[in-house]
Amino acid sequence: MSAAGLEYLFLTCASLVKVGEQTTSFGASARLGSIAPARALGGLGYDARAYSATGDIAPVEEGMRSAKRVIFGEMWEMKDGWAGPAAIYRRLLAQVDDPRRRAIFSIADDHFDDAHFLGFYREALPDCLAVTVASETLAETVGKLTSRPVLVAPEPVEGVRGVPQAIAARRLPQPLAWLARRIGLSMDHWRVRLLWFGYLQNLPPLLALVPALERYAAKYPLLLTCVTRPHPEIDALMTPARTREDSRLRVHFVPWSPVIMDAVVDHSDVVLIPSDYRNPVKQAKSPNRLVTGVHGGRFVVAHPLKAYAPYSGFSWIGEDLIDGLDWAIRHPREVVERIARGQAFIDERHSAEAVARFWLDVFDTKN
């Protein structure tokens, strides 16, 4: 398709792939910050497209010449760290005439401790139309680098809307547990099904939570499904004691891909989001994992991040995730009510139309 007449060009440093008829990416920031907004604007009739700056550069450069607005999405770390993507964006930005009118920067994570990451944005942000970020905390950091408008972007929902579901916990009678072990019968029918998913850098808080989950599993047997990339730390988590059919805490690993999240969310009772919440950098994270859980109809139990505060009435946010899990098991009716209210809130803030309207307001930024 020719880029002639292109209105909005979303750039990403991540690779784009085709899954069926859909263009997607293995990077959440590329999907949520570039691909989905372009798709949402397309749904309203605008010509908006997402291109990878590390793919075929010809359509990127052609699009940049004609696009009314060019959105430089989240940089994607490469083999040489942040130096590579910073160089790519610096070269492309040089082709944008009048960046104060045409260039917008979208930042999803706080990597400002890296000299290349910080150096590029310190150069680019003072002279652009606007900057969008994933959280209020990140907005405070970025605001120190520019006097241009810094706006918190609503990340679009992904996946199928799920029916709100409570946790159906069943206590396993000791005689039946003994019989199950004796004959090799799976205890999965009686388990509370926990789901954790995320990047590998989000894994340490989950590993720190495992001993508490093992203690709680003496009360209710648990199945913990971990969805991420293969890694030695995942292998270390999958001990024989945690993978047997009769384990009180049974751990299951599913390699992440763009096409499996609907199924794993649907198969879960509760989404766990442990985080290094005392780390100021982690406080810059967006609420996208929480939104995914609630949108999928499942209750979320999460550590307190600032970005989660608007969703606290629709989930359980606190420092002791075991308390949150126990509360959810004991209050099934309120769990369903909270999820339903949360889905209505998500429709207002994270639907495709809401995301498109947000970006149209950004494009019309006057100051």
Secondary structure, DSSP 8 states (H G I E B T S, - for coil): ---TT--EEEEESS--EEETTEEE-S-HHHIIIIIHHHHHHHHTT--EEEEETTS-HHHHHHHHHH-SEEEE-----BTTBTHHHHHHHHHHHTT-SSHHHHEEEEE-S--TTSHHHHHHHHHHTTSSSEEEESSHHHHHHHTTT-SS-EEE------S--------------HHHHHHHHHHT---GGG-EEEEEE--GGGHHHHHHHHHHHHHHTTTS-EEEEEEE---HHHHHH--HHHHSTT-SEEEEEEE--TTSHHHHHHT-SEEEE---TTSTTGGG--SHHHHHHHHTT-EEEE---GGGGGGGGGSEESS-HHHHHHHHHH-HHHHHHHHHHHHHHHHHHHSHHHHHHHHHHHHT---
